[in-house]
Amino acid sequence: VQISNTILEITSARPDVERPDLTRPDWVNGLERPTDALWLDKNENLDPILAEWNRKLVSELDPRSIGTYPECAPLYRKLGESLDLHPRHLLLTPGSDGAIRAVFEAFISPGDRVIHTVPTFAMYSVYSKMYGAQVTPLEYEPSEQGPSLSVDRFLEKIKSTKPKLVCLANPDSPTGTVFNSAELRKIIEAAGQAKALILVDEAYHPFYEPSVVQWVSQYPHLVVARTFAKAWGLAGLRIGYAVASASVAPLLHKVRSMYEVNTLAVDILSRALDHPDQMLASVKRLNDGKAFFLKEMEQKKLRVLQGHGNFLHVAFGKSAERVFKALDGHVLFRKDFSEPCLKGFSRFSSTTQEIFKPVVSKVLESL
Ligand SMILES: Cc1ncc(COP(=O)(O)O)c(C=O)c1O
């Protein structure tokens, strides 16, 4: 297909959009995951019991939810109630990715400094380029216990670089690491002293339960990103939210699309929120499955990382090529990492013990 380049001869995109290092996955030749393999590569929640529950929610859709524009106000009120926060603190977004983008869109101008961890969720780097930010990377270092980043190094970086925005996923991905509440308070306060906004990304809540969501009433510069993609098993609906202070939330709303999320998502979410027990039971099944997988690997003296997300890491060492071959075509997972802090580790998304069992058998047979 011949695509005309004429438009580029008469005008140009924003300089940051034209920069050659801003690249995105191909939208035509994107990878299609084989339907008969087990998908443990993207940290989704494929728990069959939760999937069946969500399928029931879908089957009870109001038929108008397909043909009409969304009315979000009741969902804002319901979500606010479930979080024990006034709905004025909330912005519904297409996944937590949408919440992250809204923060960049509202706050980052070309040349602003952004601190984010490395490695972390890929879109922090993408949005930094897209909005022209100067990035100060904060790298996890390898250690016996896995990726390591001290709170003191974090505080020092905030103090010395005076950023406009600090981004921290807690738990972080792909490292699975967390800062505890006392450490987070120090990081949030250091950001405040530097007059920076801080975005705490809680995509993996409540696989990791502690949260700073309630702190938005206390810290005007704090934004929290959350999602229904992981624990709630609704990645395909593309719905999440930002929680922000009363001064920041209205600014995030200024940059929202005409309709911030779609009607199907609003309809399903409104009913899913009545049954957090379904989600919590699934989180338990996945955490139990993860504990099972890790125990089996540890018994074989393999190095593992427990982490706090819905995923785990295991280093197959000298058996790696044999294990990869045994799982090839059966299980999709992340085989290795280029970053030194995770070098040699493979990553699997958590699933139930029942689903993990044949995977574990295949691994054990090939060691
Ligand atoms: C740390 C982190 N934040 C955000 C996201 C984006 O999730 P969502 O599907 O809600 O956009 C991910 C997805 O893997 C993630 O790992």
PDBQT file of the ligand as one rigid body, heavy atoms in Angstrom, charges set to zero:
ROOT
HETATM    1  C1  LIG A 401       2.838  -0.667  36.931  1.00  0.00    +0.000 C 
HETATM    2  C2  LIG A 401       1.773  -0.646  35.885  1.00  0.00    +0.000 A 
HETATM    3  N1  LIG A 401       1.040   0.466  35.740  1.00  0.00    +0.000 NA
HETATM    4  C3  LIG A 401       0.074   0.540  34.818  1.00  0.00    +0.000 A 
HETATM    5  C4  LIG A 401      -0.193  -0.514  33.973  1.00  0.00    +0.000 A 
HETATM    6  C5  LIG A 401      -1.268  -0.337  32.932  1.00  0.00    +0.000 C 
HETATM    7  O1  LIG A 401      -2.379  -1.053  33.217  1.00  0.00    +0.000 OA
HETATM    8  P1  LIG A 401      -3.791  -0.735  32.565  1.00  0.00    +0.000 P 
HETATM    9  O2  LIG A 401      -4.192  -1.948  31.855  1.00  0.00    +0.000 OA
HETATM   10  O3  LIG A 401      -4.672  -0.426  33.716  1.00  0.00    +0.000 OA
HETATM   11  O4  LIG A 401      -3.641   0.456  31.683  1.00  0.00    +0.000 OA
HETATM   12  C6  LIG A 401       0.546  -1.687  34.074  1.00  0.00    +0.000 A 
HETATM   13  C7  LIG A 401       0.280  -2.817  33.161  1.00  0.00    +0.000 C 
HETATM   14  O5  LIG A 401       0.891  -3.826  33.131  1.00  0.00    +0.000 OA
HETATM   15  C8  LIG A 401       1.563  -1.758  35.058  1.00  0.00    +0.000 A 
HETATM   16  O6  LIG A 401       2.332  -2.840  35.196  1.00  0.00    +0.000 OA
ENDROOT
TORSDOF 0
